[in-house]
Amino acid sequence: MSAHLCMPGRGLSCFACCPPIRPAGYEHLADRNIWRRIFSENRRAWRQDRLPHRPITGFSCYGLGFLDPRGRRVGCLLHPDRNQGRDLRRRTGYADKCARETCPQYRAFAALSPQARRRLLDLCAGMDPFLFSSRRRNPVMRLLALGPEVAAAAAGLGLADIDSLAALAWLRELEPAWGWLLARILERQGAPYLLLPELAGQVHALAAELTRRLGPSPPLESGALLVELCGEWEARFWRAVTGRRRARPGELAAWRRAAEEVL
């Protein structure tokens, strides 16, 4: 089992961020049949050494295709793992981006313990690459978007199957930005708190009260980027609550004190 969400093992694969230029929020699942044809054609061209040598210009990358003849996994046909160590991604014009960038779900998954990763993958058993990659239809992806602390707590609940996870209404009702606040609640309440039907309402109420206490933000931002002062998921939370991307250390400390008071 790998810590990389793109190819975590168990016959699963995620290609949600490929190709690197596509409409925001696009879901490959909606056009599964079209993509299956494209991925099959790309695999055939790769095996026959007929893939292009030009930068991609649209929503489809000729380097993305089925990695196996039965179409169970989707991935990069130009990756070094597929070409005797040679990195052929540069011909697409996006080699640096493809090698560098990750999504929040990827980073959350990598931060989990092997046991937690294994439990979440157990819930995804049997998913094809389109369903596994879906941010809307795969509840594990929605869970990971809330950050590793919330994902680890949910993994420890011992849920029987993917339907049990999907039945947790807060997964549909909470924005990913509230993950840091939910993690702070779980520190106090424990993982069983995730089973409460009223969870989303409580989190929204706490966030609203915190926003009220902090008051309006100054018109001009100052200080360091939030992602430089705190973790990724905390920074996302404060951006949502304050509308700011920058803060001074003293301001962040005051925000944290306000959060402690609200909790």
N, C-alpha and C positions, 0 to 999 in steps of 0.2 A: 504494500500500500504506500502510495506517494503522498507527500504533503502538498503537492501541486494540484490545485483544483482542476486545471485543464485536463490532466491525465492522472486521476487519482487511483486508478486500478479498478478491479471488479468489472472490467469491460466498459467503464463509463468514460465519457469525454465531454468537455464543455468548449464551445466555440462562440460564446455570446459576444465576445469583443472582436470577432473576425467577420468580415474584413475591417480594417481600421478606419474606413470612411463609409458611414452609413447613417440614415436618419436617427436622431436621438430616440431612444426607447424602442427601436425596431425589434420585433420578435420573429426569428426565423421559423418558429413553430407554425405561424399563420400560413406560410407558403412551403410547407414541408415537401409536397410532391415536386414542386419546381426545384427546390434545393437538392432533393435526392437525385434528380436528373443531372443537375450541374455537378454535384460532387462525384457522381459516377463517371461523367465525361472527363472531369479533371484527373481522376485516378487513372483512367485509361490513357490519357495523354502523358501523364507522368511515367507510367510503366513503359510507354513507347518512346520516351525521351522527346516528346513533342510540346512540352510546356513553353509558353512564350518567354522572351527575354526583354520585356518592356515594363515600365511602371504601370501600376493599375490606376484607373481613372474613374471607376464607378463603385457600385455597392458590392460587386462580386470580385473576389480575388482568385485568380487561376491557380494559386498555390494551396487553396483550401479544398480538401476532398476526403473521400472515404479512405481510411487507413487499412481496411481489411476488405476482402472480396464480398463479404456478406452485408456490408454497409452498417455495421454496428458501432463503429467509432469514426468520428470526424476529427481531423487535425491538419497540421501544416505539412504538406508534401515536400516543401522545400527546406524543412528543418534539418539540422545536421544529423539527427537520429535516423532520418530516412535516407541519407545520402552519404554513407560511409564517412561521417564526420565533416563533410563539406556543407557550409552554410550558404544555401542558394537563395535565401530570402532577399538579398540585396537587389536582385533583378526586379523586384516588385516596386522598389522605391521606398519601402516602409521597413527595411530591415532593423534599423535602430529602434523604431517605435515598437515593433513586434517583439524584439528581444528585451526591451526595457520595461514596458508598461504592464501593470496588473490592475485588476479591479478590486473593489472593497471586499467582495466575497472571497476572492483568492487570498487576500492578505489575512482575513479572519480565519479561513480554513487552515492556513499555514501556521497560525498562532495557537491552534488547538493541540491538545495532547493526542498522541496516537490513538488512545482509547476513545476519545470523543470523536475524532475523525472517523474511526471505524463504525461507531454507532450511527453517525449521520449517513454514512455510505450504505449501511445496512438498510436504512429506510428508503434508499434510492434503488435498491436492487431491481433489475429488470427494465429500468428506464432506457429508452433509446436516446441518442445524443440530442435530439431536438427537445424532448421533454426535460432532460437533465439540465440543458443550457437555459431553459426558460426562467426568466426572473418573475414572471407572472404565474405560471402554472406549477413550478416546482417550489413547494413550501420550504425546502431546505435552503434554496437560494435566498428567499425572503428572510429566513432566519439569520443566515450569515451576514446579510446586509446590516443587521442590528449590532454587529460586532462580536468578537470572540467570547466575551464574558457571557452575553446572553445566549449565544450558541452553545457554549459549554454547559450552562445550566440546563438548557432544554435537552441536550444530549444525555444528561444524567437522569432525566425523568423516567427512562426505561419505556418509552412509548413503543407500542407493539408494531406499528406500521406507519406508512406515510399518511394514511387517512387520519390517523390519530393526531399527527402534527398539523395537518391541514385544518382540523376541526377547531384548533385554537384561534378564536376570532381575532385576537389582538395581532396576529401575524398579518391579517388583511387591513386592520384598522390603524396600526401605528406606522408612522413614517420612519424610515431608517434613522433619521436624525435623533429620534428619541431613545436610541439604543443605550447611550451613555447614562441617561437618567434612569432607565429601567435597570441597568446593571447596578446602580447605587442602591436602588430599592431592594434588589435581590441580595445584596450584602447584608441587609437588615432582616428581610423576610424569609430568605431561603428559596430554593428552586421551586417548591410547591406553589409559590405565589403565581407562577406561570399558568397554573390551572384555573385561576379565578376567572369567571366569566366577565367580571367588571374591571378587569385589569386595564384595558385601554382607556376607559373613562377616568380611572384614577390617575393614570400617567398624564393624560391630557390636562386634568384639573391641576396637578402639581406643576406642570410646565406653565400653565396660565398664571398661576399664583406667583411663580418665580419671575415671569415676565413682568407682572404688575409691580413686584418689589424692586426690580432693577430699574424700572422707569424708562423713559425714552433715551435712545442713544444719542451721543453728540453728533452734530452734522458731519464732522470730519474725523476720520479714523487716524489713530496714531499708535506707535509701538511696533512690536514684532508681529509677524504672522502667527496666528493662533496655532497652526500646525507645528511651529517651532517652539511653542511654549508648553504644549501638552500633547497627548496622544491623538491619533487620527479621529477616533470616535467622539472624544470629548470636544475636539475642535469643531467637528460637524455640529454637535449639539449647541455650542455657544454661538456659532454662526446663525443657526436657526432661531435661537432665542433673542439674540441682540441685533442680528442683521449686520454684524461686523466680521471682518476677516483679520483685523489687527487689534491688539490690546497691549497695554503695559502690564508687567508682572503684577503690580499692585492691584490693577483692575481685575485681572483674572483671579487673584486671591480673594477679592471682595465678592466676585460672582460665586466662587466656590463656598464661601461662608454663607451666602444667601441660600444656596442650594441645600446646605446642611440644615439651615433653619427651617426650610420648607419641608424637608424630609422628616 
